Amino acid sequence: MVFTYRNVASGFAVKLTPEEAKSLQEKGEIVSARPERTLSLHTTHTPTFLGLKQGQGLWSDDNLGKGVIIGVIDTGIYPFHPSFNDEGMPPPPAKW
């Protein structure tokens, strides 16, 4: 056995009118219905943003973070973000 889980959740995403969402939420099987929220990232350079430097200060302790569980929030891809602007880039190779 690799993992065991004590708490499990399942869900789905759906487009509903406010009336449909209210009707769905009134069903006993539904724990929660929440509207979609779009949140913006505060930074993509967290260590720099926090003023951390490798091998100095808090990062100098070898066991720092031992036993810590890190949750990753995947914000997905926004294709119109400036990071995806390929202006000035050569075309991709004909064969990878």
ChimeraX commands (.cxc) that place a marker at each C-alpha (Angstrom):
marker #1 position 0.00,0.00,0.00 radius 0.5
marker #1 position 1.39,3.38,-0.97 radius 0.5
marker #1 position -1.24,5.77,0.43 radius 0.5
marker #1 position -4.43,5.61,2.43 radius 0.5
marker #1 position -6.96,8.42,2.51 radius 0.5
marker #1 position -9.36,9.22,5.32 radius 0.5
marker #1 position -11.06,12.20,3.71 radius 0.5
marker #1 position -12.07,12.20,0.09 radius 0.5
marker #1 position -13.96,14.80,-1.91 radius 0.5
marker #1 position -15.39,14.70,-5.37 radius 0.5
marker #1 position -16.86,17.52,-7.35 radius 0.5
marker #1 position -17.66,18.90,-10.75 radius 0.5
marker #1 position -17.79,22.20,-12.60 radius 0.5
marker #1 position -20.89,23.32,-14.43 radius 0.5
marker #1 position -22.38,26.51,-15.86 radius 0.5
marker #1 position -25.66,27.34,-14.16 radius 0.5
marker #1 position -28.04,30.23,-13.91 radius 0.5
marker #1 position -28.39,31.68,-10.39 radius 0.5
marker #1 position -31.77,29.91,-10.10 radius 0.5
marker #1 position -30.29,26.55,-11.14 radius 0.5
marker #1 position -27.42,26.97,-8.66 radius 0.5
marker #1 position -29.87,27.72,-5.85 radius 0.5
marker #1 position -31.97,24.68,-6.75 radius 0.5
marker #1 position -28.87,22.46,-6.85 radius 0.5
marker #1 position -27.63,23.74,-3.50 radius 0.5
marker #1 position -30.96,22.85,-1.89 radius 0.5
marker #1 position -30.40,19.16,-2.64 radius 0.5
marker #1 position -29.26,17.08,0.34 radius 0.5
marker #1 position -26.42,15.44,-1.59 radius 0.5
marker #1 position -24.74,18.78,-2.36 radius 0.5
marker #1 position -22.36,19.98,0.34 radius 0.5
marker #1 position -21.39,23.24,-1.32 radius 0.5
marker #1 position -21.96,25.18,-4.53 radius 0.5
marker #1 position -19.67,28.13,-5.14 radius 0.5
marker #1 position -19.39,30.65,-7.95 radius 0.5
marker #1 position -16.19,30.75,-9.95 radius 0.5
marker #1 position -13.63,33.30,-8.79 radius 0.5
marker #1 position -10.64,34.44,-10.78 radius 0.5
marker #1 position -7.69,35.35,-8.59 radius 0.5
marker #1 position -4.49,36.98,-9.79 radius 0.5
marker #1 position -1.06,35.82,-8.76 radius 0.5
marker #1 position 0.87,38.12,-6.44 radius 0.5
marker #1 position 4.29,36.97,-7.62 radius 0.5
marker #1 position 6.01,34.34,-9.70 radius 0.5
marker #1 position 9.30,34.88,-7.86 radius 0.5
marker #1 position 8.41,33.91,-4.31 radius 0.5
marker #1 position 11.95,33.51,-2.83 radius 0.5
marker #1 position 12.99,36.93,-4.11 radius 0.5
marker #1 position 9.66,38.42,-3.07 radius 0.5
marker #1 position 10.21,37.07,0.46 radius 0.5
marker #1 position 13.80,38.29,0.56 radius 0.5
marker #1 position 15.26,34.77,0.81 radius 0.5
marker #1 position 18.77,33.98,-0.36 radius 0.5
marker #1 position 20.12,30.45,-0.81 radius 0.5
marker #1 position 22.43,29.42,2.05 radius 0.5
marker #1 position 21.70,32.49,4.17 radius 0.5
marker #1 position 19.31,33.29,7.00 radius 0.5
marker #1 position 16.43,30.85,7.23 radius 0.5
marker #1 position 17.71,28.77,4.32 radius 0.5
marker #1 position 21.06,28.04,6.02 radius 0.5
marker #1 position 19.50,25.37,8.29 radius 0.5
marker #1 position 19.68,21.97,6.56 radius 0.5
marker #1 position 16.60,20.61,8.31 radius 0.5
marker #1 position 14.43,23.66,7.72 radius 0.5
marker #1 position 11.21,22.44,6.18 radius 0.5
marker #1 position 11.62,18.85,7.38 radius 0.5
marker #1 position 8.15,17.38,7.80 radius 0.5
marker #1 position 6.48,20.30,6.05 radius 0.5
marker #1 position 3.79,19.48,3.50 radius 0.5
marker #1 position 3.53,21.95,0.64 radius 0.5
marker #1 position 0.29,22.45,-1.27 radius 0.5
marker #1 position 0.56,23.67,-4.85 radius 0.5
marker #1 position -2.19,25.78,-6.33 radius 0.5
marker #1 position -2.18,25.32,-10.07 radius 0.5
marker #1 position -3.64,28.46,-11.56 radius 0.5
marker #1 position -3.67,26.96,-15.02 radius 0.5
marker #1 position -2.46,28.65,-18.17 radius 0.5
marker #1 position -3.66,32.02,-19.39 radius 0.5
marker #1 position -2.51,32.02,-23.03 radius 0.5
marker #1 position -2.62,35.82,-23.29 radius 0.5
marker #1 position -0.18,36.37,-20.39 radius 0.5
marker #1 position 2.92,38.36,-21.48 radius 0.5
marker #1 position 5.08,35.31,-20.65 radius 0.5
marker #1 position 3.65,33.63,-23.74 radius 0.5
marker #1 position 4.42,36.52,-26.10 radius 0.5
marker #1 position 6.71,35.03,-28.73 radius 0.5
marker #1 position 7.41,38.30,-30.53 radius 0.5
marker #1 position 11.01,38.31,-31.76 radius 0.5
marker #1 position 11.41,34.56,-31.24 radius 0.5
marker #1 position 12.52,32.32,-34.12 radius 0.5
marker #1 position 10.04,29.73,-35.40 radius 0.5
marker #1 position 10.13,26.34,-33.70 radius 0.5
marker #1 position 12.32,23.67,-35.31 radius 0.5
marker #1 position 10.70,21.67,-38.10 radius 0.5
marker #1 position 11.51,18.50,-36.16 radius 0.5
marker #1 position 11.90,18.19,-32.38 radius 0.5
marker link #1:1,2 radius 0.2
marker link #1:2,3 radius 0.2
marker link #1:3,4 radius 0.2
marker link #1:4,5 radius 0.2
marker link #1:5,6 radius 0.2
marker link #1:6,7 radius 0.2
marker link #1:7,8 radius 0.2
marker link #1:8,9 radius 0.2
marker link #1:9,10 radius 0.2
marker link #1:10,11 radius 0.2
marker link #1:11,12 radius 0.2
marker link #1:12,13 radius 0.2
marker link #1:13,14 radius 0.2
marker link #1:14,15 radius 0.2
marker link #1:15,16 radius 0.2
marker link #1:16,17 radius 0.2
marker link #1:17,18 radius 0.2
marker link #1:18,19 radius 0.2
marker link #1:19,20 radius 0.2
marker link #1:20,21 radius 0.2
marker link #1:21,22 radius 0.2
marker link #1:22,23 radius 0.2
marker link #1:23,24 radius 0.2
marker link #1:24,25 radius 0.2
marker link #1:25,26 radius 0.2
marker link #1:26,27 radius 0.2
marker link #1:27,28 radius 0.2
marker link #1:28,29 radius 0.2
marker link #1:29,30 radius 0.2
marker link #1:30,31 radius 0.2
marker link #1:31,32 radius 0.2
marker link #1:32,33 radius 0.2
marker link #1:33,34 radius 0.2
marker link #1:34,35 radius 0.2
marker link #1:35,36 radius 0.2
marker link #1:36,37 radius 0.2
marker link #1:37,38 radius 0.2
marker link #1:38,39 radius 0.2
marker link #1:39,40 radius 0.2
marker link #1:40,41 radius 0.2
marker link #1:41,42 radius 0.2
marker link #1:42,43 radius 0.2
marker link #1:43,44 radius 0.2
marker link #1:44,45 radius 0.2
marker link #1:45,46 radius 0.2
marker link #1:46,47 radius 0.2
marker link #1:47,48 radius 0.2
marker link #1:48,49 radius 0.2
marker link #1:49,50 radius 0.2
marker link #1:50,51 radius 0.2
marker link #1:51,52 radius 0.2
marker link #1:52,53 radius 0.2
marker link #1:53,54 radius 0.2
marker link #1:54,55 radius 0.2
marker link #1:55,56 radius 0.2
marker link #1:56,57 radius 0.2
marker link #1:57,58 radius 0.2
marker link #1:58,59 radius 0.2
marker link #1:59,60 radius 0.2
marker link #1:60,61 radius 0.2
marker link #1:61,62 radius 0.2
marker link #1:62,63 radius 0.2
marker link #1:63,64 radius 0.2
marker link #1:64,65 radius 0.2
marker link #1:65,66 radius 0.2
marker link #1:66,67 radius 0.2
marker link #1:67,68 radius 0.2
marker link #1:68,69 radius 0.2
marker link #1:69,70 radius 0.2
marker link #1:70,71 radius 0.2
marker link #1:71,72 radius 0.2
marker link #1:72,73 radius 0.2
marker link #1:73,74 radius 0.2
marker link #1:74,75 radius 0.2
marker link #1:75,76 radius 0.2
marker link #1:76,77 radius 0.2
marker link #1:77,78 radius 0.2
marker link #1:78,79 radius 0.2
marker link #1:79,80 radius 0.2
marker link #1:80,81 radius 0.2
marker link #1:81,82 radius 0.2
marker link #1:82,83 radius 0.2
marker link #1:83,84 radius 0.2
marker link #1:84,85 radius 0.2
marker link #1:85,86 radius 0.2
marker link #1:86,87 radius 0.2
marker link #1:87,88 radius 0.2
marker link #1:88,89 radius 0.2
marker link #1:89,90 radius 0.2
marker link #1:90,91 radius 0.2
marker link #1:91,92 radius 0.2
marker link #1:92,93 radius 0.2
marker link #1:93,94 radius 0.2
marker link #1:94,95 radius 0.2
marker link #1:95,96 radius 0.2
view
